[in-house]
Amino acid sequence: MKFIISILLLTSLAISHTCYADVSIVVNTANGGAISDTEISRLFLGKLKKFSDGESAIPINSKAGTAARVVFEEKVLNKSSSQIKAYWSKRVFSGKGNPPTEVDNDAAVLSFVAENTGAIGYVDAASVDGTVKVVKTF
């Protein structure tokens, strides 16, 4: 019986891991600066307001619960969705900032980033089109 439970557990872990798609960090095509993993994290946590070239950054989030957001929070921010929610609740309550604006889906992220020079967002890597520039893929 323990063997069967072990097999089921390993199978479910393997399946859940394969459900995660790669997430691409995208910026406007006019954005020429390089960006590190730490800078990406700090931008989305409200600790950094500008890109390394001095241009103001406008981070944009996918709607809470979307696959891209779950992967982004886990792979890039190294936090769970509940940890991010608690983090932003504390920052808002203390007056230290507001979370990035949320949009409904990858298409809305791509549209926003394409239309705003300082925008940075993330989408499922398969959703990327020529209207934005990919700076990292996780």
N, C-alpha and C positions, 0 to 999 in steps of 0.2 A: 504494500500500500504506500509506503514512504517513497518507493521508487516511482510509482505512478504520479504522486504529488510532485516529486522533484521534476519529472519530465514535463508535466503541465506547467509548472512555474517557469522552467527554462524556455519552453515554447512561447508562453505569453510574453516573457521579457524580449525574446527575439522578435516577435511580431510587433510589439510596441516600439522597439528601436527602429525597425524598418519603416514605420509610419511617419517618422520625422523626415521631412524633405529639407534640402538645403535652403538657406535663407540668404538672399543677396541684399547688401546694403547699397542703396542707390542715392545719387545726388543729381542735381541739375547738370546738364552737359556743359554749362559755362563754368562750373566749379573745377578749377584746375589744381587745387591743393591735395596733397596726400593726407591720409588720415589713419591714425593708429587704432588698434582695438581698444585701447584705454580711452582715447578721445571719443570714440563711438559710444562707449559705455557712459562716460561722463556727460556727454550731450543729452542722452536719453534719461539720465538721472538728474538733470537740471543743475549739475555742478560746473558745467562749461557752457558758455553762451555764444562763443565764436569759434570759427574754424581757425587753423593755424595761420592762415593768411590774413586774419583780422576781420573777415566777413562774418556778419551775424548769421547764426545757424538757427534754422527752424525745424526741429525734429517733429516728425509726424508718426503717430502710432496707428497700427491696425486695430480694429475693434477688439476688445477684450474677449478672449476665448477662441479667436481664430487660430488656425494651425500655425500661420506665420508668426503670430505674436507669441504663442506658447514656445515655439522653437527659439525665437529671438531672445525671450526672457531667460530661457534656460542656457542657451549656448553663448550668448553675448553678455548678458547682464549677470549670469550665474546666480539667478534667483528664480524662485517659483512665482506663479501668478499671485498667490496670496502674500508672499513677501513683498512683491512690488506694490500691491494694493496698500499694505500696511506702511510701507516706505512713503508713498505719496500722501497718505492720510496724515502722517506725522508732519511732513513738509508743508502741506496746506494749512494744517492747524497752527503751526508755528510761524506762518507767514513767510516761509523761505522759498515758496514757489508753487507752481501748478504743473501737473503732468502735461506731457505733449498732447496736442489735439488728436482726437481719434477720428478715423474715417472707417467706412464699412468694409472695404475689401482692397485687394491688390490693385485693381483698376483705379480706384480712387487715390491710392498712394501714388501710383505712377503719374496720374494726372496732376496732382498737387505738386509733386517734385518737378515735373516738366515745366510747370507754370511759375514756379518760385525759385529764383536764383539761389537763395540760401537754404533751401529745403534739403532735408536728409530723411530717408525713410528706409523701410525694409519690406521685401516681398518674397514670395516663394520664387526660387531661382528660375523655375520654369515660366514664370509670368513676365520676366524682364523683356522689354522691347527697346527699340532704338530711340525712344524719347528721353531716356535717362542714361546716366553713366554708372556702372557698377564699380564700387571701390573695394569691396570685400565680399566674400562668400563664405558662410559658415555652415 
